[in-house]
Amino acid sequence: MRKSYLTILEAKLGKEVILKDQLLNIAKLSRTEETCLEYRLHQDHNNPAQFILYETWKSQAEHQEQFA
């Protein structure tokens, strides 16, 4: 069963670029996983320190394997 996740992150003051670079790298790597169906990263235009991740994986178990 497909499993979707929505995560909101906010960078510390002055760390926005560092967090964005790291999140872009994670998104790139996640998209290469066979079990990743969708991975979107958004940055809030009104609050550039805030990032929203939207992920869809084949299943919750397969998503958790990412962290092993």
Secondary structure as UniProt FT lines:
FT   STRAND          3..10
FT   TURN            13..14
FT   HELIX           16..31
FT   TURN            34..35
FT   STRAND          36..43
FT   TURN            48..49
FT   STRAND          50..57
FT   HELIX           60..65
FT   TURN            66..67
//
